[in-house]
Amino acid sequence: MSSKVGEEQMCLKPGDSLLAPRRMPHVWAYVGEVPGKILIGVQPAGRMETFFQEAAKISDFSADERLYRACAMEIVGPPLSLG
């Protein structure tokens, strides 16, 4: 998985972890050739549970700015560049 937290971009391998502090811009993208898994822990959860429940209902949640605003988040930059 490729991820970026603040200005630091990294490639994570199975078993790796990272911390994205609250209010720190972050993004991730799965880059494997076979299905993968990601475990996300949020403390305190706040509106994140609602975000993931609603995101699972729509096909392109990344384009639904209303969902982000309703959950106190905003899209602040372009998608992650994998090149």
Secondary structure as UniProt FT lines:
FT   STRAND          2..5
FT   TURN            6..7
FT   STRAND          8..11
FT   TURN            14..15
FT   TURN            22..23
FT   STRAND          26..29
FT   TURN            46..47
FT   HELIX           48..55
FT   TURN            56..57
FT   HELIX           61..63
FT   HELIX           65..70
FT   TURN            71..72
//
